[in-house]
Amino acid sequence: MNRNNFGVEYHLVDSCNLNCAGCSHYSSLIDDKKIVQLEFIIKDLTLLKNKVGDKLRWLRLLGGEPLLHPDIKECLKRIRELFPNTQISMVTNGILLKSMDQEFYDICLDCKIEIAITDYKIIKNLRSIMIGMRKSGIKTNYYGNSRIWHYQHIRLTEERIDCLTKCIYKNTCNNYRGGKIYLCPHIAYIEYFNKYFNKDIKLDESDYIDLNDVKNFDELIEKLNDTKPNFCYQYCNYYDREHPIHGKWDKTNKNINEFCKI
């Protein structure tokens, strides 16, 4: 972990309005709306602030779909107050952008919130929408697209594989949730996979870093560099850079084979 490029992903909403097949955050397996309450968000991020100070270089707000949050405007304002110098982006599928009011866009502009859009080729005139936001001074970019869609992020097989060393996205998707930092969303949100498919993938203390046990930023970076989550050896399926499991993007059928190698 490069101490000069430390950042985290953070869910404002766990559920989604798109329901992608094989979602790496398992949002498409959530049958009801899961909103992270504003008070919890601020308490959670205040703990992070107290541990890392001004060392948080980037913060990626996502889900799920963050625009589903009923207090999204207050969320953005309060989070910017906590992290005045951090590069903050909000990752969205863009479906709700047309329904957002002018106050929302004014807040994005004033608080320097980048709107990062994953292009699933389902929004007409997306490029025109982005050009309009840029003309208003709002920073916006493509976060990703659906041309290559990854499936089977985890596996329920017998072998232990050193996926940590071979990880495709190592150090780029630390997920912060409930006072704990996980190396990826597959670990952080495994409860939703377990619940839907009636599985029992358990996490242990090796699978996260509890910020309540960390004194300061230097100790956190040391722990991140030393951590070896059992999950990465036992369950991760993101290790083959040359032959990743991918296919065409689609909406989920909620089939376990979308999410997991059996």
C-alpha positions in Angstrom: 0.0 0.0 0.0 1.4 3.4 -1.1 0.9 5.7 1.8 0.7 8.6 -0.6 -2.3 7.2 -2.4 -4.4 5.8 0.4 -8.1 5.8 -0.2 -11.3 3.8 0.4 -14.6 2.9 -1.2 -17.7 3.5 1.0 -21.3 2.5 0.5 -24.0 5.1 1.0 -26.6 2.5 -0.1 -26.1 -1.3 -0.3 -29.0 -2.0 -2.7 -29.3 -1.0 -6.3 -31.8 -0.1 -9.0 -30.0 -2.0 -11.8 -29.4 -5.5 -10.5 -26.4 -6.6 -12.5 -25.5 -10.2 -12.9 -22.6 -11.3 -10.7 -22.4 -7.9 -8.9 -19.1 -7.7 -7.1 -20.8 -6.0 -4.2 -23.7 -8.5 -4.2 -26.2 -5.6 -4.4 -28.3 -7.4 -6.9 -29.0 -10.1 -4.2 -30.7 -7.6 -1.9 -34.4 -7.8 -2.2 -35.3 -4.7 -0.1 -33.8 -1.2 0.0 -30.7 -1.0 2.2 -29.9 2.6 3.0 -27.0 3.5 5.3 -28.4 6.1 7.6 -26.8 9.5 7.6 -26.0 9.5 11.3 -24.2 6.2 10.9 -22.3 7.4 7.8 -21.0 10.5 9.7 -20.1 8.5 12.8 -18.3 5.9 10.6 -16.4 8.4 8.6 -15.5 10.5 11.6 -13.7 7.4 13.0 -11.8 7.2 9.8 -11.0 10.9 9.9 -9.7 10.6 13.5 -7.3 7.8 12.4 -6.0 9.1 9.1 -6.3 12.9 9.5 -5.7 14.6 6.1 -4.0 11.5 4.6 -7.1 10.2 2.8 -6.2 11.0 -0.8 -9.4 9.7 -2.4 -12.8 8.6 -1.3 -15.2 6.7 -3.6 -18.9 6.9 -2.6 -20.9 4.1 -4.1 -23.1 1.1 -3.5 -25.3 -0.2 -4.7 -26.6 3.0 -6.2 -25.8 6.1 -4.1 -28.4 8.3 -5.7 -31.1 6.1 -4.0 -30.1 7.7 -0.7 -32.9 10.0 0.5 -30.4 12.3 2.1 -27.8 12.2 -0.6 -27.4 16.0 -0.7 -26.8 16.2 3.1 -24.4 13.2 2.8 -22.3 15.0 0.2 -22.1 18.2 2.2 -21.3 16.5 5.5 -18.7 14.2 4.0 -16.9 17.1 2.3 -16.8 19.0 5.6 -15.0 15.9 7.1 -12.6 15.6 4.3 -12.0 19.1 2.8 -8.9 18.1 0.8 -9.8 14.6 -0.3 -10.6 13.7 -3.9 -14.2 12.6 -3.6 -16.1 10.8 -6.4 -19.6 9.4 -6.4 -19.9 6.3 -8.6 -23.4 5.9 -10.2 -25.1 4.0 -12.9 -26.6 7.3 -14.0 -30.2 6.2 -14.2 -31.4 8.8 -11.7 -29.3 11.7 -12.9 -32.1 13.2 -14.9 -34.4 13.2 -11.8 -32.0 15.0 -9.5 -32.8 18.6 -8.8 -30.7 21.7 -9.3 -29.7 21.8 -5.6 -28.0 18.4 -6.0 -25.9 19.6 -8.9 -25.1 22.9 -7.1 -23.8 20.8 -4.1 -21.7 18.6 -6.3 -20.2 21.8 -7.8 -19.7 23.6 -4.5 -18.3 20.6 -2.7 -16.2 19.4 -5.7 -17.8 16.0 -5.9 -16.9 14.2 -9.1 -19.8 12.2 -10.7 -18.3 9.0 -12.0 -20.6 7.1 -14.3 -20.5 3.4 -15.2 -21.8 3.2 -18.8 -24.1 0.2 -19.1 -25.4 1.4 -22.5 -28.9 1.8 -21.1 -29.1 5.6 -20.9 -29.9 7.6 -24.0 -27.8 10.7 -24.6 -25.5 9.9 -21.7 -22.6 11.8 -23.4 -24.8 14.9 -23.8 -25.8 14.7 -20.1 -22.1 14.5 -19.1 -21.2 17.4 -21.4 -24.0 19.5 -19.8 -22.6 18.8 -16.3 -19.1 19.7 -17.4 -20.3 23.0 -18.9 -21.8 23.7 -15.5 -18.4 23.2 -13.9 -19.1 19.8 -12.4 -16.3 17.2 -12.9 -17.6 14.0 -14.4 -16.0 11.0 -16.0 -16.7 7.4 -17.0 -15.9 5.1 -14.2 -16.2 2.0 -16.3 -18.3 0.2 -18.8 -20.0 -3.1 -19.5 -18.0 -4.2 -22.5 -16.1 -6.8 -20.3 -18.1 -8.0 -17.4 -16.5 -10.1 -14.7 -18.3 -13.1 -13.1 -17.6 -15.6 -10.3 -15.6 -13.3 -8.0 -15.5 -16.0 -5.4 -15.2 -19.8 -5.3 -16.4 -22.6 -3.0 -13.7 -25.1 -4.0 -11.3 -27.1 -2.0 -8.0 -25.6 -3.1 -6.2 -22.7 -1.3 -4.8 -20.2 -3.8 -2.6 -17.2 -3.2 -5.0 -14.8 -4.7 -3.6 -11.9 -2.7 -0.3 -11.9 -4.5 -2.0 -12.3 -7.9 -4.9 -9.9 -7.2 -6.0 -7.9 -10.3 -7.2 -4.9 -8.2 -4.8 -5.0 -5.2 -4.8 -1.7 -3.2 -7.4 -0.1 -5.5 -10.6 -1.1 -3.8 -10.2 -1.1 0.0 -13.7 -1.0 1.3 -14.5 0.7 4.6 -17.6 -0.4 6.4 -18.7 -0.2 10.1 -15.2 0.8 11.4 -13.4 -1.9 9.5 -11.3 -1.8 6.3 -11.6 -4.8 4.0 -9.3 -5.3 1.0 -12.2 -5.7 -1.4 -16.1 -5.6 -1.6 -16.2 -9.4 -2.0 -15.1 -9.6 1.6 -17.0 -6.6 3.0 -20.4 -7.6 1.8 -20.2 -11.4 1.8 -23.2 -11.5 4.2 -25.5 -10.7 1.4 -24.2 -13.7 -0.6 -24.5 -15.9 2.4 -28.1 -14.8 3.1 -29.4 -15.2 -0.4 -27.8 -18.5 -1.2 -27.9 -19.9 2.3 -24.1 -20.3 2.6 -21.9 -19.9 5.6 -18.7 -18.2 4.5 -17.3 -16.9 7.8 -14.8 -14.0 8.2 -12.1 -14.0 10.8 -9.9 -11.3 12.2 -7.4 -11.7 9.4 -10.1 -10.5 6.9 -10.3 -6.9 8.0 -8.5 -4.2 9.9 -10.5 -2.8 12.8 -9.9 1.0 13.1 -10.7 0.8 16.8 -7.5 -1.2 17.2 -5.3 1.3 15.1 -3.6 4.2 16.8 -2.8 6.3 13.7 -2.3 6.5 10.0 1.2 5.0 10.1 0.0 2.0 12.0 -2.9 1.5 9.6 -0.6 1.5 6.5 1.7 -1.0 8.3 -1.3 -3.3 8.9 -2.5 -2.9 5.4 0.9 -3.9 4.0 1.1 -6.9 6.4 -2.4 -8.2 6.2 -3.1 -11.6 4.7 -6.8 -12.2 4.7 -7.8 -15.9 4.9 -10.7 -15.0 2.5 -8.2 -14.2 -0.2 -6.7 -17.7 0.0 -9.8 -19.7 0.6 -12.6 -18.0 -1.4 -11.3 -15.4 -3.8 -11.5 -16.2 -7.5 -9.8 -13.0 -8.8 -6.3 -14.3 -9.4 -6.0 -15.3 -13.1 -4.9 -12.1 -15.0 -4.6 -13.9 -18.3 -7.9 -15.8 -18.1 -10.4 -13.8 -16.1 -14.0 -15.1 -15.9 -15.9 -12.6 -18.0 -18.8 -12.3 -20.4 -21.5 -10.1 -21.6 -23.2 -7.8 -19.1 -26.8 -8.6 -18.2 -29.3 -8.3 -15.5 -29.2 -11.0 -12.8 -31.1 -14.2 -12.7 -29.8 -14.6 -9.2 -28.1 -17.8 -10.1 -25.2 -18.7 -7.8 -23.0 -19.5 -10.8 -23.0 -15.8 -11.7 -21.3 -15.0 -8.4 -19.4 -18.1 -7.5 -17.3 -20.9 -8.9 -18.6 -24.2 -7.4 
